[in-house]
Amino acid sequence: MKIFKTTILLLFIPFFAAAQLNYLDKEKREAIDNFFQKWDHPNMPGAAIGIIQNGKMLYSKGYGLANLEHQIPNTSQTAFEISSNSKQFTAACIVLLSQRGTLDLNQSLRSFFPDFPAYAETISIKNLLYHTSGLRDYAQITYLSGLRPNDYYDDDDVMKWIKSQKELNFTTGEKYLYCNSGYWLLGQIVKKVSGMNLGDFAKKEIFEPLDMSNTDFFDDNSMLIKNRAATYSASRSGTFQNLLSTGETVGDGGIYTTVEDLKKWDDEFYDQKVLNASFWKLMTTQGVLNNGKKITYAGALEIKEYKGLKTMDHGGRGPGGWSDIIRFPEQNFTVIVLTNRSDAVATPLGYQIADLLLKGKFKKSTVKKSSKRKIITKKLSIKILKKYIASYWSSKEKSSRKVYLENNMLIYKRGPGSIHPLAAISKHEFKVMRTPPFIEAFVKFIKVGNRYKLMTTINGGEGVPFEVYTPKVYSKNELQSFLGNYYSEEIDSYYEFKMEDGKIRLYINGRKTVVLRHKKDALFTSPMCDFEFKKRNQLIDAFTISTSRVKNVHFKRVN
């Protein structure tokens, strides 16, 4: 990996620029400010918001600081990194090229990159747009390769990672799985087709015509970013550290922009002065799987429904900051939330604002949702609850769940950082509590013989079954057989397992990382990924690793 040399960037926002627009009454302004109260502090990073209706900025405001060192406040003119919200501008460039006839959305990936593996022939540009390609996500490969969020990598590294993958996560078009690799490749395709890099093309065709003068793709860390918000990692003790991405890649991310510029982008959705109706029709056309099922994802816009109202939404998460742009097209209403601290999640804050300002406009949902079922007021007996206490395993997801009793309440544990109380809906069905406002999860216990299996559903989707199992417990001597060095050609990395304090510790390319926990026979987990070890002649000689977006990367034992 190349070493990034830090460039000090000066920030230009004068303190008096913190003026805000508002057309809301005092009560609503105070309610919105209260949502951001814990981040509206003279010594903390925070956020900026914009609330738009019928082309008018109803309310815009900054909270906290854009830069802690220089005590510069966040405002609607502060340039935030919007991470994955950049994808809708990448999609826009692809749609423009398609409209002009210089690009066919059905073209295969291999027609642009003939040296890719054979599976690239099955992947179309549409598959990249809709996250149905099956490609492994390079953003997760970065940390599987031992990189940390502020480590340097560039386009050459990403191209090498993607081309080195010997197989797909799934057959192309079979399912939807969010994938940063696809949008990075779309950025490369824009360059091949237009002869301009993605940033220059977007500036010429979108940003300049819309007068988005404070918006750009940044693929060079030496570039100055006017009014830039620094990004910060927040600790539990209340201290902060700079947390800047030093990667020089765009397409899946890479845009810095302001609340005010994003209003211009939102206005164009309705006004269509630069981008015509057929452009927006393509941008909002949802993808379709091989089986004919329509998915919610369109041109980097999630087309969904919230409390009976249609939404177009996309979130973004980067090192030290979050973003979300939530549009209610039929109400001509949009909420923009941009943050510059790792613990200020934009999406729930945006929906809180929508709940406040669209109150009275929500209607009965046309989507069948299990949340209509009421939580029963009478608590179930401890005798009934004890029947469900167990560890559960999903062969399909290769993941476990644990259900246990605490303070006479069932607790549902997905992992170390995901522990949720269960509220009864019936004798056998429970709602998972303390989830984000846009997530509805339920668990149902189904009796099979003398035991129960667990079925989970999220947002009314397909249920995932989990069977009761007994987690494997290894002795210290048994763990010795897993220790040693392994190598993967696909991510060009060495993994070494060492014994530390009776546990297996992973080192990636010599860098100390996570501790492994037993899940099942020859299957371990960690905060980073899952490990499935394989035996040959009774000896552990290989394993695969999997994450949510990278499946079955192969490693072999080496001397």
KEDO-90256 format. One record per residue (C-alpha): residue number from 1; residue in three letters; x, y negated, z. Coordinates in steps of 0.2 Angstrom, whole numbers, m for minus. Example, Ala and Ser with C-alpha at 12.3 -4.5 7.8 and 13.67 -1.06 7.14 Angstrom:
# residues 2
PT|1|ALA|62|22|39
PT|2|SER|68|5|36
//
This chain:
# residues 559
PT|1|MET|0|0|0
PT|2|LYS|6|m17|m4
PT|3|ILE|9|m29|11
PT|4|PHE|m3|m44|11
PT|5|LYS|5|m61|15
PT|6|THR|m6|m72|25
PT|7|THR|m12|m88|17
PT|8|ILE|m18|m102|29
PT|9|LEU|m34|m109|22
PT|10|LEU|m40|m126|28
PT|11|LEU|m58|m130|31
PT|12|PHE|m66|m146|25
PT|13|ILE|m83|m147|34
PT|14|PRO|m84|m163|44
PT|15|PHE|m93|m162|60
PT|16|PHE|m107|m174|54
PT|17|ALA|m111|m162|40
PT|18|ALA|m121|m152|53
PT|19|ALA|m137|m161|48
PT|20|GLN|m151|m150|45
PT|21|LEU|m167|m150|34
PT|22|ASN|m184|m146|42
PT|23|TYR|m202|m147|37
PT|24|LEU|m207|m136|52
PT|25|ASP|m216|m141|68
PT|26|LYS|m206|m142|84
PT|27|GLU|m213|m126|91
PT|28|LYS|m208|m116|76
PT|29|ARG|m191|m124|75
PT|30|GLU|m188|m120|93
PT|31|ALA|m194|m102|91
PT|32|ILE|m182|m99|77
PT|33|ASP|m168|m107|86
PT|34|ASN|m171|m96|101
PT|35|PHE|m168|m80|89
PT|36|PHE|m150|m87|87
PT|37|GLN|m148|m94|105
PT|38|LYS|m134|m82|110
PT|39|TRP|m124|m87|95
PT|40|ASP|m127|m105|95
PT|41|HIS|m112|m110|106
PT|42|PRO|m98|m123|104
PT|43|ASN|m85|m110|107
PT|44|MET|m92|m95|97
PT|45|PRO|m94|m90|78
PT|46|GLY|m112|m89|73
PT|47|ALA|m123|m90|58
PT|48|ALA|m132|m101|45
PT|49|ILE|m150|m99|39
PT|50|GLY|m161|m106|26
PT|51|ILE|m180|m104|25
PT|52|ILE|m188|m108|8
PT|53|GLN|m206|m109|2
PT|54|ASN|m213|m115|m14
PT|55|GLY|m196|m122|m19
PT|56|LYS|m194|m132|m3
PT|57|MET|m181|m129|10
PT|58|LEU|m192|m128|25
PT|59|TYR|m178|m127|38
PT|60|SER|m159|m125|37
PT|61|LYS|m147|m124|51
PT|62|GLY|m130|m118|57
PT|63|TYR|m127|m110|73
PT|64|GLY|m110|m109|82
PT|65|LEU|m93|m112|73
PT|66|ALA|m87|m108|56
PT|67|ASN|m69|m109|63
PT|68|LEU|m64|m107|81
PT|69|GLU|m47|m114|79
PT|70|HIS|m53|m130|72
PT|71|GLN|m70|m131|81
PT|72|ILE|m79|m133|64
PT|73|PRO|m98|m130|65
PT|74|ASN|m108|m118|53
PT|75|THR|m120|m128|42
PT|76|SER|m130|m124|26
PT|77|GLN|m115|m130|17
PT|78|THR|m103|m117|25
PT|79|ALA|m97|m104|13
PT|80|PHE|m99|m86|20
PT|81|GLU|m94|m70|12
PT|82|ILE|m110|m61|8
PT|83|SER|m102|m44|5
PT|84|SER|m115|m32|m3
PT|85|ASN|m127|m46|m7
PT|86|SER|m114|m50|m21
PT|87|LYS|m121|m34|m30
PT|88|GLN|m136|m43|m37
PT|89|PHE|m124|m55|m46
PT|90|THR|m114|m41|m53
PT|91|ALA|m131|m33|m59
PT|92|ALA|m136|m50|m66
PT|93|CYS|m120|m50|m77
PT|94|ILE|m124|m32|m83
PT|95|VAL|m142|m37|m87
PT|96|LEU|m136|m52|m97
PT|97|LEU|m124|m42|m107
PT|98|SER|m138|m29|m110
PT|99|GLN|m150|m43|m116
PT|100|ARG|m137|m49|m129
PT|101|GLY|m135|m32|m136
PT|102|THR|m117|m30|m132
PT|103|LEU|m120|m17|m119
PT|104|ASP|m132|m2|m118
PT|105|LEU|m138|3|m101
PT|106|ASN|m139|21|m107
PT|107|GLN|m120|21|m111
PT|108|SER|m110|33|m102
PT|109|LEU|m96|29|m89
PT|110|ARG|m84|39|m100
PT|111|SER|m87|29|m115
PT|112|PHE|m78|15|m105
PT|113|PHE|m66|25|m96
PT|114|PRO|m61|41|m107
PT|115|ASP|m48|47|m95
PT|116|PHE|m61|49|m81
PT|117|PRO|m66|67|m76
PT|118|ALA|m78|76|m87
PT|119|TYR|m93|72|m75
PT|120|ALA|m92|54|m80
PT|121|GLU|m100|59|m97
PT|122|THR|m116|62|m87
PT|123|ILE|m116|45|m78
PT|124|SER|m124|30|m87
PT|125|ILE|m124|12|m83
PT|126|LYS|m141|14|m76
PT|127|ASN|m135|27|m64
PT|128|LEU|m122|15|m58
PT|129|LEU|m135|1|m56
PT|130|TYR|m147|12|m46
PT|131|HIS|m134|21|m35
PT|132|THR|m139|38|m43
PT|133|SER|m122|42|m51
PT|134|GLY|m116|54|m37
PT|135|LEU|m99|46|m37
PT|136|ARG|m90|46|m20
PT|137|ASP|m90|29|m11
PT|138|TYR|m73|21|m13
PT|139|ALA|m76|9|2
PT|140|GLN|m77|25|13
PT|141|ILE|m62|33|5
PT|142|THR|m52|18|11
PT|143|TYR|m53|22|29
PT|144|LEU|m52|41|25
PT|145|SER|m35|36|18
PT|146|GLY|m30|28|34
PT|147|LEU|m33|10|30
PT|148|ARG|m41|m2|42
PT|149|PRO|m53|m16|38
PT|150|ASN|m39|m29|36
PT|151|ASP|m27|m18|26
PT|152|TYR|m23|m23|8
PT|153|TYR|m28|m14|m8
PT|154|ASP|m32|m20|m25
PT|155|ASP|m41|m14|m41
PT|156|ASP|m27|m2|m46
PT|157|ASP|m29|7|m29
PT|158|VAL|m48|8|m32
PT|159|MET|m47|15|m49
PT|160|LYS|m35|28|m43
PT|161|TRP|m46|34|m29
PT|162|ILE|m62|35|m40
PT|163|LYS|m53|44|m55
PT|164|SER|m45|56|m43
PT|165|GLN|m61|63|m36
PT|166|LYS|m63|81|m43
PT|167|GLU|m82|82|m40
PT|168|LEU|m98|72|m37
PT|169|ASN|m108|71|m21
PT|170|PHE|m123|78|m31
PT|171|THR|m129|80|m49
PT|172|THR|m131|64|m57
PT|173|GLY|m149|57|m56
PT|174|GLU|m154|70|m43
PT|175|LYS|m155|58|m29
PT|176|TYR|m151|40|m23
PT|177|LEU|m136|37|m12
PT|178|TYR|m129|20|m10
PT|179|CYS|m112|19|m18
PT|180|ASN|m99|4|m19
PT|181|SER|m89|13|m32
PT|182|GLY|m103|11|m45
PT|183|TYR|m104|m8|m43
PT|184|TRP|m85|m10|m43
PT|185|LEU|m85|0|m60
PT|186|LEU|m99|m12|m66
PT|187|GLY|m88|m27|m63
PT|188|GLN|m74|m18|m73
PT|189|ILE|m87|m15|m87
PT|190|VAL|m91|m33|m88
PT|191|LYS|m73|m37|m91
PT|192|LYS|m71|m24|m104
PT|193|VAL|m87|m29|m114
PT|194|SER|m85|m48|m112
PT|195|GLY|m67|m50|m112
PT|196|MET|m68|m61|m96
PT|197|ASN|m66|m55|m78
PT|198|LEU|m82|m54|m68
PT|199|GLY|m79|m70|m58
PT|200|ASP|m76|m80|m74
PT|201|PHE|m91|m73|m83
PT|202|ALA|m102|m75|m68
PT|203|LYS|m97|m93|m66
PT|204|LYS|m99|m97|m85
PT|205|GLU|m116|m88|m87
PT|206|ILE|m124|m90|m69
PT|207|PHE|m116|m101|m57
PT|208|GLU|m112|m116|m67
PT|209|PRO|m129|m117|m76
PT|210|LEU|m138|m116|m60
PT|211|ASP|m126|m129|m52
PT|212|MET|m120|m116|m39
PT|213|SER|m104|m126|m37
PT|214|ASN|m99|m118|m20
PT|215|THR|m101|m100|m26
PT|216|ASP|m88|m88|m34
PT|217|PHE|m81|m71|m34
PT|218|PHE|m64|m71|m25
PT|219|ASP|m52|m58|m31
PT|220|ASP|m36|m67|m26
PT|221|ASN|m32|m69|m8
PT|222|SER|m21|m85|m12
PT|223|MET|m36|m94|m18
PT|224|LEU|m43|m108|m7
PT|225|ILE|m61|m107|m2
PT|226|LYS|m69|m124|1
PT|227|ASN|m79|m124|18
PT|228|ARG|m75|m106|21
PT|229|ALA|m82|m98|37
PT|230|ALA|m69|m87|45
PT|231|THR|m75|m70|51
PT|232|TYR|m73|m63|68
PT|233|SER|m74|m47|77
PT|234|ALA|m83|m49|94
PT|235|SER|m78|m38|109
PT|236|ARG|m89|m33|123
PT|237|SER|m79|m45|135
PT|238|GLY|m84|m60|124
PT|239|THR|m67|m63|116
PT|240|PHE|m65|m64|97
PT|241|GLN|m52|m59|84
PT|242|ASN|m50|m64|66
PT|243|LEU|m56|m50|55
PT|244|LEU|m53|m54|37
PT|245|SER|m54|m42|22
PT|246|THR|m38|m43|12
PT|247|GLY|m44|m32|m2
PT|248|GLU|m43|m40|m19
PT|249|THR|m58|m32|m27
PT|250|VAL|m75|m38|m33
PT|251|GLY|m91|m31|m40
PT|252|ASP|m98|m22|m25
PT|253|GLY|m94|m38|m15
PT|254|GLY|m82|m53|m15
PT|255|ILE|m94|m68|m16
PT|256|TYR|m92|m83|m5
PT|257|THR|m108|m94|m6
PT|258|THR|m118|m106|5
PT|259|VAL|m136|m106|10
PT|260|GLU|m139|m121|m1
PT|261|ASP|m132|m112|m17
PT|262|LEU|m143|m97|m13
PT|263|LYS|m158|m108|m13
PT|264|LYS|m154|m112|m31
PT|265|TRP|m153|m94|m35
PT|266|ASP|m169|m91|m27
PT|267|ASP|m177|m105|m36
PT|268|GLU|m172|m98|m53
PT|269|PHE|m182|m82|m49
PT|270|TYR|m198|m93|m50
PT|271|ASP|m192|m107|m62
PT|272|GLN|m183|m96|m75
PT|273|LYS|m175|m111|m83
PT|274|VAL|m158|m102|m86
PT|275|LEU|m163|m84|m84
PT|276|ASN|m179|m79|m94
PT|277|ALA|m193|m68|m89
PT|278|SER|m186|m52|m97
PT|279|PHE|m170|m55|m87
PT|280|TRP|m180|m54|m71
PT|281|LYS|m190|m40|m77
PT|282|LEU|m175|m29|m79
PT|283|MET|m167|m35|m63
PT|284|THR|m183|m30|m53
PT|285|THR|m186|m13|m63
PT|286|GLN|m184|1|m50
PT|287|GLY|m173|16|m54
PT|288|VAL|m181|33|m58
PT|289|LEU|m173|50|m53
PT|290|ASN|m172|65|m64
PT|291|ASN|m188|72|m57
PT|292|GLY|m198|56|m62
PT|293|LYS|m199|49|m44
PT|294|LYS|m197|30|m43
PT|295|ILE|m184|24|m30
PT|296|THR|m185|7|m21
PT|297|TYR|m168|1|m28
PT|298|ALA|m168|m10|m43
PT|299|GLY|m154|m23|m49
PT|300|ALA|m146|m24|m32
PT|301|LEU|m163|m28|m25
PT|302|GLU|m173|m16|m14
PT|303|ILE|m192|m17|m19
PT|304|LYS|m202|m13|m4
PT|305|GLU|m216|m18|7
PT|306|TYR|m216|m26|24
PT|307|LYS|m233|m27|34
PT|308|GLY|m243|m25|18
PT|309|LEU|m233|m39|8
PT|310|LYS|m221|m35|m6
PT|311|THR|m202|m39|m3
PT|312|MET|m186|m40|m12
PT|313|ASP|m172|m38|0
PT|314|HIS|m154|m34|0
PT|315|GLY|m141|m34|15
PT|316|GLY|m123|m36|16
PT|317|ARG|m110|m31|29
PT|318|GLY|m91|m35|28
PT|319|PRO|m77|m36|41
PT|320|GLY|m83|m49|53
PT|321|GLY|m100|m54|46
PT|322|TRP|m117|m49|39
PT|323|SER|m129|m57|26
PT|324|ASP|m147|m54|21
PT|325|ILE|m158|m62|8
PT|326|ILE|m177|m57|10
PT|327|ARG|m189|m63|m3
PT|328|PHE|m208|m62|m2
PT|329|PRO|m212|m65|m20
PT|330|GLU|m230|m66|m19
PT|331|GLN|m229|m79|m5
PT|332|ASN|m215|m88|m14
PT|333|PHE|m206|m87|3
PT|334|THR|m188|m82|6
PT|335|VAL|m177|m81|22
PT|336|ILE|m158|m82|20
PT|337|VAL|m147|m77|35
PT|338|LEU|m128|m77|34
PT|339|THR|m117|m73|49
PT|340|ASN|m98|m74|53
PT|341|ARG|m97|m62|68
PT|342|SER|m97|m43|68
PT|343|ASP|m111|m42|81
PT|344|ALA|m124|m54|73
PT|345|VAL|m134|m42|61
PT|346|ALA|m143|m52|48
PT|347|THR|m158|m41|43
PT|348|PRO|m168|m40|59
PT|349|LEU|m165|m59|62
PT|350|GLY|m172|m62|45
PT|351|TYR|m188|m52|48
PT|352|GLN|m190|m60|65
PT|353|ILE|m191|m77|56
PT|354|ALA|m203|m69|43
PT|355|ASP|m214|m62|57
PT|356|LEU|m216|m80|64
PT|357|LEU|m219|m90|49
PT|358|LEU|m230|m77|39
PT|359|LYS|m241|m73|54
PT|360|GLY|m259|m72|48
PT|361|LYS|m253|m67|30
PT|362|PHE|m248|m50|34
PT|363|LYS|m261|m37|28
PT|364|LYS|m265|m19|29
PT|365|SER|m251|m9|21
PT|366|THR|m255|1|5
PT|367|VAL|m241|13|10
PT|368|LYS|m246|27|21
PT|369|LYS|m235|25|37
PT|370|SER|m234|37|52
PT|371|SER|m232|21|63
PT|372|LYS|m251|19|63
PT|373|ARG|m251|33|76
PT|374|LYS|m253|26|93
PT|375|ILE|m241|31|108
PT|376|ILE|m251|40|121
PT|377|THR|m253|31|137
PT|378|LYS|m253|47|148
PT|379|LYS|m235|54|150
PT|380|LEU|m232|72|146
PT|381|SER|m228|83|161
PT|382|ILE|m210|87|164
PT|383|LYS|m214|105|161
PT|384|ILE|m219|101|143
PT|385|LEU|m204|90|140
PT|386|LYS|m192|103|146
PT|387|LYS|m197|115|132
PT|388|TYR|m189|103|120
PT|389|ILE|m172|101|128
PT|390|ALA|m159|109|117
PT|391|SER|m145|105|104
PT|392|TYR|m152|105|86
PT|393|TRP|m142|108|70
PT|394|SER|m146|104|52
PT|395|SER|m138|115|39
PT|396|LYS|m144|103|25
PT|397|GLU|m136|87|33
PT|398|LYS|m122|96|42
PT|399|SER|m126|86|58
PT|400|SER|m133|89|75
PT|401|ARG|m145|81|87
PT|402|LYS|m146|83|106
PT|403|VAL|m163|81|116
PT|404|TYR|m161|79|135
PT|405|LEU|m171|73|150
PT|406|GLU|m166|57|158
PT|407|ASN|m177|48|171
PT|408|ASN|m191|59|167
PT|409|MET|m190|54|148
PT|410|LEU|m185|63|133
PT|411|ILE|m169|56|125
PT|412|TYR|m164|59|107
PT|413|LYS|m145|58|104
PT|414|ARG|m139|56|86
PT|415|GLY|m121|52|91
PT|416|PRO|m110|43|104
PT|417|GLY|m118|26|98
PT|418|SER|m135|31|94
PT|419|ILE|m146|36|109
PT|420|HIS|m164|33|109
PT|421|PRO|m179|36|121
PT|422|LEU|m194|46|114
PT|423|ALA|m212|40|116
PT|424|ALA|m225|53|114
PT|425|ILE|m238|52|100
PT|426|SER|m245|69|104
PT|427|LYS|m240|84|114
PT|428|HIS|m227|89|100
PT|429|GLU|m223|73|91
PT|430|PHE|m213|57|97
PT|431|LYS|m208|41|90
PT|432|VAL|m190|36|91
PT|433|MET|m188|20|101
PT|434|ARG|m176|6|100
PT|435|THR|m173|6|82
PT|436|PRO|m171|m9|70
PT|437|PRO|m187|m17|65
PT|438|PHE|m186|m10|48
PT|439|ILE|m183|8|53
PT|440|GLU|m197|19|59
PT|441|ALA|m192|36|65
PT|442|PHE|m201|51|72
PT|443|VAL|m197|68|78
PT|444|LYS|m209|83|79
PT|445|PHE|m206|99|88
PT|446|ILE|m213|115|79
PT|447|LYS|m214|131|88
PT|448|VAL|m206|146|79
PT|449|GLY|m206|162|90
PT|450|ASN|m201|158|107
PT|451|ARG|m191|142|103
PT|452|TYR|m194|125|94
PT|453|LYS|m186|118|79
PT|454|LEU|m185|99|77
PT|455|MET|m191|89|61
PT|456|THR|m186|71|59
PT|457|THR|m193|58|47
PT|458|ILE|m188|41|43
PT|459|ASN|m199|27|35
PT|460|GLY|m211|41|30
PT|461|GLY|m198|50|19
PT|462|GLU|m195|68|17
PT|463|GLY|m193|78|34
PT|464|VAL|m176|85|39
PT|465|PRO|m177|101|49
PT|466|PHE|m165|105|63
PT|467|GLU|m164|122|71
PT|468|VAL|m159|126|89
PT|469|TYR|m141|131|91
PT|470|THR|m127|133|104
PT|471|PRO|m113|121|101
PT|472|LYS|m96|129|100
PT|473|VAL|m84|127|114
PT|474|TYR|m66|131|110
PT|475|SER|m52|135|123
PT|476|LYS|m36|126|122
PT|477|ASN|m27|141|115
PT|478|GLU|m41|143|101
PT|479|LEU|m38|125|96
PT|480|GLN|m20|128|92
PT|481|SER|m25|137|76
PT|482|PHE|m32|121|69
PT|483|LEU|m16|110|72
PT|484|GLY|m4|106|58
PT|485|ASN|m2|96|42
PT|486|TYR|m14|96|28
PT|487|TYR|m14|86|11
PT|488|SER|m28|80|m1
PT|489|GLU|m24|76|m19
PT|490|GLU|m41|67|m20
PT|491|ILE|m37|53|m8
PT|492|ASP|m18|56|m8
PT|493|SER|m16|57|11
PT|494|TYR|m9|68|24
PT|495|TYR|m19|73|39
PT|496|GLU|m10|80|54
PT|497|PHE|m19|87|69
PT|498|LYS|m10|86|86
PT|499|MET|m15|92|103
PT|500|GLU|m17|77|116
PT|501|ASP|m24|79|133
PT|502|GLY|m33|96|128
PT|503|LYS|m41|88|113
PT|504|ILE|m37|87|94
PT|505|ARG|m31|70|88
PT|506|LEU|m30|66|70
PT|507|TYR|m15|56|62
PT|508|ILE|m18|49|45
PT|509|ASN|m1|46|35
PT|510|GLY|7|45|52
PT|511|ARG|m6|33|59
PT|512|LYS|m15|38|75
PT|513|THR|m34|38|73
PT|514|VAL|m48|48|80
PT|515|VAL|m51|62|92
PT|516|LEU|m61|77|85
PT|517|ARG|m76|85|94
PT|518|HIS|m83|103|92
PT|519|LYS|m100|104|84
PT|520|LYS|m101|122|78
PT|521|ASP|m89|136|73
PT|522|ALA|m75|129|63
PT|523|LEU|m85|112|61
PT|524|PHE|m79|97|70
PT|525|THR|m85|79|70
PT|526|SER|m77|62|74
PT|527|PRO|m83|43|73
PT|528|MET|m74|44|55
PT|529|CYS|m81|59|47
PT|530|ASP|m85|78|49
PT|531|PHE|m72|92|47
PT|532|GLU|m77|109|40
PT|533|PHE|m62|121|42
PT|534|LYS|m59|137|31
PT|535|LYS|m50|153|35
PT|536|ARG|m40|164|24
PT|537|ASN|m33|180|31
PT|538|GLN|m39|175|48
PT|539|LEU|m29|159|47
PT|540|ILE|m35|141|46
PT|541|ASP|m27|135|29
PT|542|ALA|m39|122|22
PT|543|PHE|m54|110|27
PT|544|THR|m66|98|19
PT|545|ILE|m71|81|26
PT|546|SER|m88|72|23
PT|547|THR|m96|56|27
PT|548|SER|m113|49|23
PT|549|ARG|m107|43|6
PT|550|VAL|m92|55|3
PT|551|LYS|m95|73|2
PT|552|ASN|m83|88|3
PT|553|VAL|m65|80|0
PT|554|HIS|m53|95|0
PT|555|PHE|m37|97|10
PT|556|LYS|m25|111|10
PT|557|ARG|m12|116|24
PT|558|VAL|6|111|20
PT|559|ASN|22|115|29
//
